[in-house]
Amino acid sequence: MRINKISATNFKSYDKNGITFDFNEKINVIIGENNSGKSNLIRLFQMIHQKLGDSKSVPKVDRHDENESPFLASISVTLDDDDLLFLTELLQVPSTFLNDLKKLFTSPFVFNIESPMHGQVKLNATCGDMRVEYNRIWIHGTPGQQKDTALRSLVQTASTENKSLYLLARGILGTDEGDKVSHGVSFEGSFLAHFSALLEKKVIIFPEFRERPDRKASELLSSPKGRELASVLFNLKNGNATQVKRFAAIQDAFQSIFPNLTLQVNKEYEIYVIKSNGVQVTQEHFGAGVVEIIILLTHLKDYRGYVFMIDEPELHLHPHAKRLVAKLIQNASEQNQVICITHSAEFVRLDRFEDLIVIRDIDGVSRIIKIQSNSLQQDEIAKLRRIVDTDQKEFLFARRALLIEGDTEMGAMPTLSQKLKYDLDFYGVSLLNIGGNYFVSFIKMLDRFELPHLVMCDKDVLVNIGTSIQVGNEQVRTSSLIRQLDELGGLNEQHRELIKTLEGEIREQTGEDGKKRYIYSDAAFLQLLPIAQNHRFAVLSSDFEGVFKDAGYDHTLTDAKNEFGRSKVLQGKYLADKVDAVPDEIAKIITQACGNDQIKS
């Protein structure tokens, strides 16, 4: 089974304009701030599932807005052979009809719920030209050659137990070619309840709040909440050959995470581990992280064709364990579909943008942002792969970002912001260390995630001449920052003409190293500065260290280098700790970065 999409209107944080989750076939990582509406996806699925299982029930809907807008929901699923085999048993269709049933169900199944403020709840499902309502199926129009063959096979193999399908097939086959009429038959009980049973079997939900195992016996082979976990493991250990093999795979995976521990379960339905020295530790003495890992391993190992919805897989795990669980989930997605809701950067891969679904809260309403793999060039993606550590990837969970050039800024800016009473964490600002002065790939990425951001860069990025742009039929010499604005589409014709004119303001200069270089004059700098500022670039009057030197902290800079010569980050922290006052231009940038309405998005 695969879930293709889930949609909702007027449900919790999903307003009357609606929201749609489009899922990849393998792994989907849903991220966003707290209370942005991520976990509402699981609650929505559970409501749809509940309604399918009991078509006559009227579940309470937690509406976004208690007005006349109806609650609408739908889920689209694609079935595999195992799903269809399961349905043949419920529908009492002979297993010999499986191949023909596959031809009938080539389209995804779409289940729809409509719950108005007043009146009856409407529930139906469609699959191509088939429509299902409670206990009745219609097929509209002529079957076509493939379905014609499948229907004839059903007529030939139908038994007395499935008269409804038999009559449906006979009715459609009796239709004259070209007719467009509906044929329908009724079933005993709810036809949709069969699909509810299928979802119950094939969609495994790991809730946000999981439980410690108890010692009660059950016949279950799944317990994503954790309570019946000991019984599940016991049943697998003492089950058939396939189940015993799965229990061994769970043990092996557990030992790969905890090399000095062996996982076991006894006949008293108690999970325990054996240490390398032979000491046994029972489940009552497990840490919460060990329990979490056993719950995940029990369900992710050796499953095929399932859908896993996992809310916060990082719960109670230390960083190394989070990375191991992230690999476990990645491996499980090769044979299953995984929908993972997380606040942890360990589960985010920046080379797989298409796996990410970002949810943002906009004035109390959830909004989805998803970018496609072709929205960035391969060379741009390669540059972004350099962002591999957790601190750098946290921008995906932020409300805004401040891009900086290097490690000194990375060390200094958090402390400097606190001195100004602008705590970056409080305002949800992530620092993104580019490790250079080429910002284009990162700006494109942030724009696609619709994340407001500001760039702080040294003066030389705007004034040093080292590249060119096309103006008409000419190549005009300019600086790296102007070239980057050109690549971002930020220059209009008026800008280009100005840059062409300012080519006459390029001056030769000899640096401290004795080498000649070319720079814009001060007059040109002042004319180009507003263009940069209008495109979210905050250009310093010097480099970062130079700003503090000009403010009278040259001795502090020297002390920082002497104290932490090999670490620019520690130099930056030392500098920020020692300064009495934050230089005005740095203070302005921090204020702007933290302001709700001061960063253009």
C-alpha positions as CSV (number, residue, x, y, z in Angstrom):
1,M,0.0,0.0,0.0
2,R,1.0,3.6,-0.7
3,I,-0.8,6.7,0.5
4,N,-0.7,9.2,-2.4
5,K,-2.2,12.2,-0.8
6,I,-4.4,13.3,2.2
7,S,-6.5,16.5,2.0
8,A,-8.6,18.3,4.5
9,T,-10.7,21.5,4.8
10,N,-11.8,23.1,8.1
11,F,-10.1,20.7,10.4
12,K,-8.1,21.9,13.4
13,S,-5.3,24.2,12.0
14,Y,-6.4,23.5,8.4
15,D,-8.7,26.3,7.4
16,K,-11.5,26.6,4.8
17,N,-9.0,27.0,2.0
18,G,-7.9,23.5,2.6
19,I,-4.5,21.7,2.8
20,T,-3.1,18.8,0.8
21,F,-0.2,16.5,1.7
22,D,1.3,14.9,-1.5
23,F,3.5,12.0,-0.5
24,N,6.5,10.3,-2.1
25,E,6.5,6.6,-2.6
26,K,9.3,6.0,0.0
27,I,10.1,8.5,2.7
28,N,8.4,11.7,3.7
29,V,9.9,13.9,6.4
30,I,7.5,16.5,7.9
31,I,9.1,19.3,9.8
32,G,8.1,22.7,11.3
33,E,7.8,24.6,14.5
34,N,5.8,23.4,17.5
35,N,2.1,23.8,17.1
36,S,2.3,24.3,13.3
37,G,-0.1,21.5,12.6
38,K,2.2,18.5,11.9
39,S,0.6,16.0,14.2
40,N,-2.9,17.0,12.9
41,L,-2.1,14.9,9.9
42,I,-2.1,11.7,12.0
43,R,-5.3,12.8,13.7
44,L,-6.9,13.5,10.4
45,F,-6.0,10.0,9.1
46,Q,-7.4,8.4,12.3
47,M,-10.7,10.2,11.8
48,I,-10.9,9.1,8.2
49,H,-10.1,5.5,9.2
50,Q,-12.7,5.6,12.1
51,K,-15.4,6.8,9.7
52,L,-14.7,4.1,7.1
53,G,-14.9,1.5,9.8
54,D,-18.3,2.7,11.0
55,S,-20.1,4.5,8.2
56,K,-23.1,5.3,10.3
57,S,-21.2,7.0,13.1
58,V,-20.9,10.7,13.3
59,P,-17.4,11.5,14.7
60,K,-16.9,14.8,16.5
61,V,-14.9,17.1,14.2
62,D,-12.6,19.6,15.7
63,R,-13.2,22.3,13.1
64,H,-10.9,25.2,12.4
65,D,-13.8,27.6,12.2
66,E,-17.2,27.0,13.6
67,N,-19.0,28.6,10.7
68,E,-21.1,27.2,7.8
69,S,-18.0,25.8,6.1
70,P,-18.2,22.0,5.9
71,F,-15.4,19.7,7.1
72,L,-14.0,17.9,4.0
73,A,-11.4,15.2,3.9
74,S,-10.0,12.7,1.4
75,I,-7.3,10.1,1.2
76,S,-5.9,8.5,-2.0
77,V,-4.2,5.1,-1.7
78,T,-2.7,2.7,-4.2
79,L,-3.1,-1.0,-3.5
80,D,-0.5,-3.7,-4.0
81,D,-1.0,-7.4,-4.6
82,D,-1.0,-8.2,-0.9
83,D,-3.7,-5.6,-0.3
84,L,-5.9,-7.0,-3.1
85,L,-5.5,-10.5,-1.7
86,F,-6.6,-9.3,1.7
87,L,-9.7,-7.8,0.0
88,T,-10.5,-10.9,-1.9
89,E,-10.8,-12.8,1.4
90,L,-13.1,-10.1,2.9
91,L,-15.2,-9.9,-0.3
92,Q,-15.3,-13.7,-0.6
93,V,-13.8,-13.5,-4.1
94,P,-11.8,-16.6,-5.0
95,S,-8.1,-16.1,-4.9
96,T,-8.0,-17.3,-8.5
97,F,-9.6,-14.0,-9.4
98,L,-6.7,-11.9,-8.0
99,N,-5.1,-11.1,-11.3
100,D,-8.5,-9.9,-12.7
101,L,-9.2,-7.9,-9.6
102,K,-5.9,-6.1,-10.2
103,K,-7.1,-5.0,-13.6
104,L,-10.3,-3.6,-12.1
105,F,-8.4,-1.7,-9.4
106,T,-5.7,-0.1,-11.6
107,S,-6.6,3.4,-10.4
108,P,-5.9,4.7,-6.8
109,F,-8.8,4.5,-4.4
110,V,-9.9,7.9,-3.1
111,F,-12.0,8.0,0.0
112,N,-14.1,11.2,0.7
113,I,-15.9,12.6,3.7
114,E,-18.1,15.6,3.8
115,S,-19.5,16.7,7.1
116,P,-21.6,19.9,6.9
117,M,-22.5,21.9,10.0
118,H,-26.0,20.7,9.7
119,G,-27.3,17.6,8.0
120,Q,-26.1,14.1,7.2
121,V,-22.4,13.1,6.8
122,K,-21.6,12.0,3.3
123,L,-19.1,9.2,2.7
124,N,-18.0,7.6,-0.6
125,A,-15.0,6.2,-2.4
126,T,-14.0,6.2,-6.0
127,C,-11.6,4.0,-8.0
128,G,-11.5,5.1,-11.6
129,D,-15.1,4.7,-12.9
130,M,-16.2,2.8,-9.8
131,R,-18.0,4.6,-6.9
132,V,-18.7,3.1,-3.5
133,E,-21.2,4.4,-0.9
134,Y,-21.6,2.4,2.3
135,N,-22.8,-1.0,1.0
136,R,-23.3,-0.2,-2.7
137,I,-21.0,-0.1,-5.7
138,W,-21.6,1.5,-9.0
139,I,-19.5,1.4,-12.2
140,H,-20.3,4.1,-14.6
141,G,-19.9,3.7,-18.4
142,T,-18.5,0.8,-20.5
143,P,-15.7,-1.3,-19.0
144,G,-13.2,-1.2,-21.8
145,Q,-11.2,-4.3,-23.1
146,Q,-9.0,-4.8,-19.9
147,K,-11.9,-4.6,-17.5
148,D,-14.2,-6.5,-19.8
149,T,-11.8,-9.5,-19.6
150,A,-11.6,-9.2,-15.8
151,L,-15.4,-9.0,-15.4
152,R,-15.9,-12.0,-17.6
153,S,-13.4,-13.9,-15.5
154,L,-15.4,-12.9,-12.4
155,V,-18.6,-14.2,-13.9
156,Q,-16.9,-17.5,-14.7
157,T,-15.3,-18.0,-11.2
158,A,-17.9,-16.3,-9.0
159,S,-19.2,-18.5,-6.2
160,T,-22.6,-18.3,-4.5
161,E,-20.9,-16.3,-1.7
162,N,-20.3,-13.3,-3.9
163,K,-23.5,-12.9,-5.8
164,S,-23.3,-9.1,-5.6
165,L,-20.0,-9.0,-7.5
166,Y,-21.4,-11.6,-9.9
167,L,-24.5,-9.5,-10.6
168,L,-22.4,-6.3,-11.0
169,A,-20.1,-8.0,-13.6
170,R,-23.1,-9.5,-15.5
171,G,-24.8,-6.1,-15.5
172,I,-21.9,-4.3,-17.0
173,L,-21.1,-7.0,-19.5
174,G,-24.7,-6.7,-20.7
175,T,-24.2,-3.0,-21.6
176,D,-24.2,-2.2,-25.2
177,E,-20.9,-0.7,-26.4
178,G,-21.0,3.1,-26.2
179,D,-23.7,3.3,-23.5
180,K,-22.9,5.5,-20.6
181,V,-25.0,4.2,-17.7
182,S,-24.4,3.3,-14.1
183,H,-24.6,-0.3,-12.8
184,G,-24.8,-0.9,-9.1
185,V,-25.3,-3.7,-6.6
186,S,-25.7,-3.8,-2.9
187,F,-23.6,-5.8,-0.3
188,E,-24.5,-7.0,3.1
189,G,-22.8,-4.8,5.6
190,S,-20.5,-1.9,4.7
191,F,-18.2,-2.4,1.7
192,L,-16.1,0.6,3.0
193,A,-15.5,-1.2,6.3
194,H,-13.4,-3.7,4.4
195,F,-11.1,-0.9,3.4
196,S,-11.0,0.3,7.0
197,A,-9.8,-3.2,7.9
198,L,-7.2,-3.0,5.3
199,L,-6.0,0.4,6.6
200,E,-5.9,-1.1,10.1
201,K,-3.6,-3.8,8.9
202,K,-1.3,-1.9,6.6
203,V,-0.9,1.5,8.2
204,I,1.0,1.4,11.4
205,I,0.9,4.6,13.5
206,F,3.6,5.4,16.1
207,P,1.9,8.1,18.3
208,E,3.6,11.1,19.8
209,F,3.2,9.6,23.3
210,R,4.3,6.0,23.5
211,E,4.1,3.7,26.6
212,R,6.3,1.3,28.5
213,P,5.5,-2.4,27.9
214,D,3.3,-4.3,30.4
215,R,3.4,-8.1,31.1
216,K,0.0,-9.0,29.8
217,A,-0.5,-11.7,27.2
218,S,-2.1,-11.0,23.9
219,E,-2.1,-12.4,20.3
220,L,-0.9,-9.2,18.8
221,L,2.0,-9.0,16.4
222,S,2.1,-5.2,16.4
223,S,2.1,-2.6,19.2
224,P,3.4,0.8,18.0
225,K,2.1,2.4,21.2
226,G,4.4,0.1,23.2
227,R,2.1,-1.3,25.8
228,E,1.8,-4.8,24.3
229,L,5.4,-4.9,23.1
230,A,6.6,-7.7,25.3
231,S,3.7,-9.9,24.2
232,V,4.4,-9.1,20.5
233,L,8.1,-10.1,20.9
234,F,7.2,-13.3,22.7
235,N,4.7,-14.2,19.9
236,L,7.3,-13.6,17.3
237,K,10.0,-15.6,19.1
238,N,7.6,-18.5,19.5
239,G,5.7,-18.2,16.2
240,N,6.1,-19.7,12.8
241,A,9.3,-19.8,10.8
242,T,8.8,-16.3,9.3
243,Q,8.0,-14.8,12.7
244,V,11.0,-16.4,14.3
245,K,13.2,-15.1,11.6
246,R,11.8,-11.6,12.1
247,F,12.5,-11.8,15.9
248,A,16.1,-12.8,15.1
249,A,16.4,-9.8,12.7
250,I,15.1,-7.5,15.5
251,Q,17.8,-8.9,17.9
252,D,20.5,-8.4,15.3
253,A,19.4,-4.8,14.7
254,F,19.3,-4.1,18.4
255,Q,22.8,-5.4,18.9
256,S,24.1,-3.3,16.0
257,I,22.9,-0.2,18.0
258,F,23.9,-1.5,21.4
259,P,26.9,-3.9,20.7
260,N,27.2,-5.0,24.4
261,L,23.6,-5.9,24.8
262,T,21.5,-8.9,23.7
263,L,17.7,-8.5,23.5
264,Q,15.5,-11.3,24.9
265,V,11.9,-11.9,26.1
266,N,10.7,-14.6,28.5
267,K,7.5,-16.6,29.0
268,E,6.4,-14.2,31.7
269,Y,6.1,-11.6,28.9
270,E,9.1,-9.6,30.2
271,I,11.6,-8.0,27.9
272,Y,15.2,-8.0,29.2
273,V,18.7,-7.5,27.9
274,I,21.9,-9.5,28.7
275,K,25.0,-7.5,29.1
276,S,28.4,-8.7,27.8
277,N,29.3,-9.7,31.4
278,G,26.2,-11.9,31.7
279,V,24.1,-9.5,33.9
280,Q,20.4,-9.3,33.0
281,V,18.5,-6.1,33.0
282,T,14.7,-6.2,32.9
283,Q,12.4,-3.8,31.2
284,E,11.5,-2.0,34.4
285,H,15.1,-0.7,34.5
286,F,15.4,0.3,30.8
287,G,15.9,3.9,29.9
288,A,13.2,5.5,27.9
289,G,15.5,5.7,24.8
290,V,16.0,1.9,24.9
291,V,12.3,1.3,24.9
292,E,11.8,3.7,22.0
293,I,14.4,1.9,19.9
294,I,12.8,-1.6,20.7
295,I,9.4,-0.3,19.6
296,L,10.7,1.0,16.3
297,L,12.9,-2.0,15.6
298,T,10.0,-4.4,16.3
299,H,7.9,-2.8,13.6
300,L,10.4,-1.5,11.0
301,K,12.5,-4.7,10.6
302,D,11.5,-7.1,7.8
303,Y,8.2,-5.4,6.9
304,R,7.2,-5.1,3.2
305,G,4.5,-3.0,1.6
306,Y,3.4,-1.2,4.8
307,V,2.9,2.5,5.6
308,F,4.5,3.8,8.8
309,M,3.4,7.1,10.3
310,I,6.0,8.0,13.0
311,D,5.5,11.0,15.2
312,E,8.8,12.1,16.7
313,P,11.1,9.1,16.3
314,E,13.8,11.0,18.2
315,L,12.0,10.9,21.5
316,H,14.4,10.1,24.4
317,L,17.3,9.3,22.1
318,H,20.9,10.7,22.4
319,P,22.5,12.1,19.1
320,H,24.2,8.9,18.1
321,A,21.0,6.9,18.6
322,K,19.1,9.5,16.6
323,R,21.4,9.0,13.6
324,L,21.1,5.2,13.9
325,V,17.3,5.4,14.0
326,A,17.4,7.8,11.0
327,K,19.3,5.1,9.1
328,L,16.9,2.4,10.2
329,I,13.9,4.5,8.9
330,Q,15.8,5.2,5.7
331,N,16.4,1.5,5.2
332,A,12.8,0.6,6.0
333,S,11.6,3.1,3.4
334,E,13.1,0.9,0.6
335,Q,10.3,-1.6,1.1
336,N,7.7,0.5,2.8
337,Q,6.3,4.1,2.8
338,V,7.4,6.2,5.8
339,I,5.7,9.4,6.9
340,C,8.0,10.8,9.6
341,I,7.0,13.9,11.7
342,T,10.1,15.3,13.5
343,H,11.8,18.2,15.2
344,S,15.2,16.7,14.8
345,A,17.7,17.7,12.1
346,E,19.2,14.2,12.1
347,F,16.2,13.0,10.0
348,V,16.7,15.7,7.3
349,R,18.7,15.1,4.2
350,L,19.5,18.3,2.3
351,D,20.3,16.3,-0.9
352,R,16.7,15.0,-0.8
353,F,14.6,18.1,-0.9
354,E,11.7,16.2,-2.5
355,D,11.4,14.2,0.8
356,L,10.8,17.3,2.9
357,I,7.4,18.7,3.7
358,V,7.6,21.9,5.7
359,I,4.6,23.1,7.6
360,R,4.4,26.7,8.7
361,D,1.9,28.4,11.0
362,I,0.6,31.6,9.4
363,D,-1.7,33.4,11.8
364,G,-3.0,30.2,13.2
365,V,-3.4,28.4,9.9
366,S,-1.1,25.6,8.7
367,R,0.5,26.0,5.3
368,I,2.5,23.4,3.4
369,I,5.7,24.2,1.6
370,K,7.3,21.5,-0.5
371,I,9.9,21.9,-3.2
372,Q,10.6,19.6,-6.1
373,S,14.0,18.1,-6.8
374,N,14.3,20.0,-10.1
375,S,13.9,23.4,-8.5
376,L,17.7,23.5,-7.8
377,Q,20.5,22.7,-10.2
378,Q,22.7,19.7,-9.4
379,D,25.8,21.9,-8.8
380,E,23.7,23.9,-6.3
381,I,22.6,20.8,-4.5
382,A,26.2,19.6,-4.3
383,K,27.1,22.9,-2.6
384,L,24.3,22.5,-0.1
385,R,25.4,19.0,0.8
386,R,28.2,20.7,2.7
387,I,25.6,21.6,5.3
388,V,25.8,18.3,7.2
389,D,25.9,19.1,10.9
390,T,22.8,19.4,13.0
391,D,23.3,23.1,13.9
392,Q,23.4,24.1,10.2
393,K,20.3,22.2,9.3
394,E,18.2,23.7,12.1
395,F,17.2,26.6,9.8
396,L,14.5,24.3,8.4
397,F,12.8,24.5,11.8
398,A,13.3,28.3,12.2
399,R,11.1,31.3,11.6
400,R,13.9,33.2,9.8
401,A,17.6,32.9,9.0
402,L,20.7,35.1,9.1
403,L,23.4,34.1,6.6
404,I,27.0,34.8,7.6
405,E,30.3,34.3,5.9
406,G,32.4,32.5,8.5
407,D,33.2,31.0,11.9
408,T,34.1,34.2,13.7
409,E,30.6,35.5,13.1
410,M,29.2,32.1,14.1
411,G,30.9,32.3,17.4
412,A,30.1,35.9,18.1
413,M,26.6,36.6,16.9
414,P,24.6,34.6,19.5
415,T,26.3,36.3,22.5
416,L,26.1,39.8,20.8
417,S,22.4,39.3,20.2
418,Q,21.9,38.4,23.9
419,K,23.7,41.5,25.0
420,L,21.2,43.5,23.0
421,K,18.3,41.5,24.6
422,Y,17.6,40.0,21.2
423,D,18.0,36.3,21.9
424,L,18.2,34.6,18.5
425,D,16.5,31.4,19.8
426,F,13.6,33.5,21.3
427,Y,13.0,35.0,17.9
428,G,13.5,31.7,16.0
429,V,16.5,32.9,14.1
430,S,19.0,30.4,12.8
431,L,22.5,31.3,11.8
432,L,23.6,29.8,8.5
433,N,27.4,29.7,8.1
434,I,28.1,29.7,4.4
435,G,31.9,29.3,4.8
436,G,32.6,31.9,2.1
437,N,30.9,34.7,0.3
438,Y,28.9,33.0,-2.4
439,F,25.3,33.0,-1.2
440,V,23.2,32.3,-4.3
441,S,22.5,28.5,-3.7
442,F,21.5,29.1,-0.1
443,I,19.3,32.1,-0.9
444,K,17.5,30.1,-3.6
445,M,17.0,27.3,-1.1
446,L,15.6,29.7,1.5
447,D,13.3,31.4,-1.0
448,R,11.9,28.0,-2.1
449,F,11.2,27.2,1.6
450,E,9.7,30.7,1.9
451,L,11.9,31.4,4.9
452,P,12.5,35.1,5.5
453,H,16.3,35.8,5.7
454,L,19.0,38.4,5.8
455,V,22.6,38.2,4.5
456,M,25.4,39.8,6.5
457,C,28.6,40.2,4.4
458,D,31.9,42.0,4.4
459,K,32.4,45.2,2.3
460,D,34.8,43.5,-0.1
461,V,32.0,41.3,-1.5
462,L,30.4,44.5,-2.9
463,V,33.5,46.5,-3.8
464,N,36.2,44.1,-5.0
465,I,36.1,43.6,-8.8
466,G,36.6,40.1,-9.9
467,T,33.8,39.1,-12.3
468,S,31.4,40.6,-14.9
469,I,27.7,40.6,-16.0
470,Q,26.1,41.0,-19.3
471,V,24.7,44.5,-20.1
472,G,23.3,44.6,-23.5
473,N,26.0,43.2,-25.8
474,E,28.8,44.0,-23.4
475,Q,30.5,42.3,-20.5
476,V,30.7,44.8,-17.7
477,R,33.2,44.3,-14.9
478,T,31.7,44.2,-11.4
479,S,31.9,42.7,-7.9
480,S,30.8,39.3,-6.6
481,L,27.7,40.6,-4.9
482,I,26.4,42.3,-8.0
483,R,27.0,39.2,-10.0
484,Q,25.1,37.2,-7.4
485,L,22.2,39.6,-7.6
486,D,22.2,39.1,-11.3
487,E,22.1,35.3,-10.9
488,L,19.1,35.8,-8.5
489,G,17.3,37.9,-11.0
490,G,17.6,41.0,-8.8
491,L,18.8,43.5,-11.3
492,N,16.5,45.5,-13.5
493,E,17.6,47.5,-16.6
494,Q,18.1,50.7,-14.5
495,H,20.5,48.8,-12.2
496,R,22.4,47.4,-15.2
497,E,22.8,50.9,-16.7
498,L,24.1,52.2,-13.4
499,I,26.6,49.3,-13.1
500,K,27.8,50.0,-16.6
501,T,28.3,53.6,-15.7
502,L,30.1,52.8,-12.5
503,E,32.6,50.8,-14.4
504,G,34.3,54.2,-14.7
505,E,34.5,54.3,-10.9
506,I,36.7,51.2,-10.6
507,R,40.1,52.1,-9.0
508,E,43.4,50.2,-8.8
509,Q,44.6,49.6,-5.3
510,T,47.7,47.9,-3.8
511,G,47.0,45.7,-0.9
512,E,49.0,45.0,2.2
513,D,50.5,42.0,0.5
514,G,51.8,44.2,-2.3
515,K,49.4,42.8,-4.9
516,K,47.3,45.0,-7.1
517,R,43.6,44.7,-7.1
518,Y,40.6,46.6,-8.5
519,I,37.8,48.0,-6.4
520,Y,34.8,50.3,-6.7
521,S,35.4,53.9,-5.4
522,D,33.6,55.0,-2.2
523,A,31.2,57.0,-4.3
524,A,30.3,53.9,-6.3
525,F,29.9,51.9,-3.1
526,L,27.3,54.4,-1.8
527,Q,25.3,54.1,-5.0
528,L,25.4,50.3,-5.1
529,L,24.7,49.8,-1.4
530,P,20.9,50.5,-1.6
531,I,20.5,47.9,-4.3
532,A,22.2,45.3,-2.1
533,Q,20.1,46.4,0.9
534,N,16.8,46.1,-1.1
535,H,17.7,42.5,-1.8
536,R,18.3,41.5,1.9
537,F,22.1,42.1,2.0
538,A,23.4,43.9,5.0
539,V,26.9,45.0,3.9
540,L,29.4,45.9,6.6
541,S,31.6,49.0,6.5
542,S,34.7,46.6,6.6
543,D,35.0,43.0,7.4
544,F,33.5,41.6,10.6
545,E,36.7,41.9,12.6
546,G,37.4,45.3,11.1
547,V,34.1,46.6,12.4
548,F,35.2,45.8,16.0
549,K,38.7,47.2,15.3
550,D,37.2,50.5,14.2
551,A,35.1,50.5,17.4
552,G,38.2,50.3,19.5
553,Y,38.4,46.6,20.2
554,D,41.7,45.9,18.4
555,H,43.4,44.7,21.6
556,T,40.5,42.3,22.3
557,L,40.8,40.9,18.8
558,T,44.5,40.3,19.4
559,D,43.8,38.6,22.7
560,A,41.2,36.4,21.1
561,K,43.7,35.2,18.5
562,N,46.4,34.6,21.1
563,E,44.0,32.7,23.3
564,F,42.2,30.6,20.6
565,G,44.5,30.8,17.5
566,R,43.2,27.7,15.9
567,S,39.5,28.2,16.4
568,K,37.7,31.1,14.7
569,V,34.5,30.1,16.5
570,L,36.1,30.4,19.9
571,Q,37.7,33.7,18.9
572,G,34.3,35.0,18.0
573,K,32.9,33.9,21.4
574,Y,35.7,35.5,23.3
575,L,35.3,38.7,21.4
576,A,31.6,38.9,22.0
577,D,32.1,38.1,25.7
578,K,34.6,40.9,26.2
579,V,33.1,43.8,24.3
580,D,31.3,46.4,26.4
581,A,29.0,47.7,23.6
582,V,27.9,46.1,20.3
583,P,29.0,48.3,17.3
584,D,26.0,50.1,15.9
585,E,26.0,48.5,12.5
586,I,26.1,45.0,14.0
587,A,23.3,45.9,16.4
588,K,21.2,47.2,13.5
589,I,21.7,43.9,11.7
590,I,20.7,41.8,14.8
591,T,17.6,44.0,15.3
592,Q,16.7,43.6,11.7
593,A,17.2,39.9,11.7
594,C,14.9,39.4,14.7
595,G,12.2,41.9,13.6
596,N,9.0,40.3,12.4
597,D,8.4,42.9,9.7
598,Q,11.9,44.0,8.9
599,I,13.2,41.1,6.8
600,K,11.7,41.1,3.3
601,S,10.6,37.6,2.3
